[in-house]
Amino acid sequence: MKPAFFRPFLTLALLAAVFLSSCKEDEEPSPANKPGPSEEKPFNLNELTDTYGHLAPISLSGRWGPYNLHDPSILKDGEWFYSYSTDVAYGAAPHVGIMVRRSKDLVQWQYVGWALNGLPAMGVQHITSNGATPVKGLWAPYIMKVGSEFRLYYSLAAEVGKTSAIGLLTSNSPLGPWVEKGLAVTSVNIGPGTNAIDPSVVVTPSGQHYMVYGSSWDGLFELQLNPATGLAQNSGDKGVRIARRGRTNNNTNGNLEGPELIYNEQTKMYYLFVSYDWLSTKYNVRVYRSTSPTGPFLDWNGVNVDNQADNVPMILSPYKFMGHGGWQGVSHPAVFQDNGQYYMAHQGRPGVDPAFMVMHVRKMFWTPEGWPVVSPERYANVAQPPVTAADIPGEYEQIVLLQSVVPGFGNEQTDPNFSEAFTTTLTPNGLINGDANNTWTYDAPWLTLRWAGGMFVDKVHVSRERDWENKRESTVVMTGLNGGGVAIWLKKKQ
């Protein structure tokens, strides 16, 4: 998330919803260690809506649940998953202090308040001492646990420019109280470098800590942290650039921000998830990988992503299933795992009114080649009886997650550029759309689609998930990559 002047295509409504600049002190709710009121009715998935104007007032924050969610970071501790996110509120000036939610199942979320009551002093001092004014809100936090200490990194930016700070809060409880420990990395508005917001931290098997961060200016940077303090290993270190996008006339080509860096013990590789483009346009997730925590990070084609190109694969972008207005703004991911199952969380903004923002959590799967893909549908804790070959035939809504057709600074699209569903039929005799040149085979949990006599091959992971658009409890869904690293989704119709 960045200052509004770096989002040239946002509508006035979106600006009002996300970047409201004041907060009435007499309306501030309780901090996170004093949970607000909970929903009285039994939880019903069918009652979750894409928009939530009826719950907009700050006085109803105890009922927000998955609503007003932006730039999440998620940690499991004990039986609870905790989500920390940017200070935003639809149709109201949000309280300042990092939003906090919790859930036992990643489906039913309780909104429990704010981690802080105002802006942290150290971050404010850095910005004001450099002649800037801080925004009235904290953005893109990152949560982790080291031993018995919870570490909550915050992003505080100036209203104009790239004078920013990533600071560290600590606590012995995920619900606080939080104490400010110091600034991990800072940026100023003069000279080269990137914007010190959007942190993510990875811990290597040997116990080293690395932070990746950055937004909009000169790519993403990475620096080593002191595991004992959570601050920079070398005081004042800004890090080294590890990813960027092309530049034209010294302007950024599109946008690059919101990284998430993880280590997968099974593949023995580090994965860098990044956010491309702008919130109100084709805001999407790309992923790269490396055998080293410091890179180089390579794309699908084996190219170092610290270059002047747009790199693939793109595994999540604005999409629209049939009979639905679609979802946009689906980036700035949080990637986490529970008992070996990986998930991706992010905001979703409904196409019917993108000023609303809703928590999305998706299951992740790993291809045989070691690339992550995400479910076409949000996670709903659906039962997973085996999908047999007899379950496969039928009509599907298929989505191919295509990139923008007008790339390049100055020619960037000004709308979400939704990837829209079309019908694909898998027949019992192994044909696709009844064409003998297009065939499918199934070796659970992977289904292979061969097009044009095998000239083009898509391999997709098969599972079951809720059909959110049609309020069906379960259907067959598929996700994967084709030979060019393009994401392919399918959802079985009724």
Secondary structure, DSSP 8 states (H G I E B T S, - for coil): ---GGG-TT--HHHHHHH------GGG---BTTS------S---GGG--S--GGG-SGGGGGG-TTBS--S-EEEEETTEEEEEE----TTS---SS-EEEEESSSSS-EEEEES-SS--HHHHHHHHHTT--B-SS-EEEEEEEETTEEEEEEEEEBSSSS-EEEEEEEESSTT---EEEEEEEEE-SSSS---S---EEEE-TTS-EEEEE--SSS-EEEEEE-TTTSSBSSTT---EEEEB--EETTEESS-EEEEEEEEETTTTEEEEEEEES-TTS--EEEEEEESSTT---B-TTS-BSBSSS--S-EEE--EE-TTS--EE---S-EEEEETTEEEEEEEEEETT-TT--EEEEEEEEE-TTS-EEE-SS-----------GGGS-EEEEEEE----SS-STTS--SS---EE-EEEEE-TTSEETTEEEEEEEEETTEEEEEEGGGTEEEEEEEEEEEETTTTEEEEEEEEEEETTSBEEEEEE--
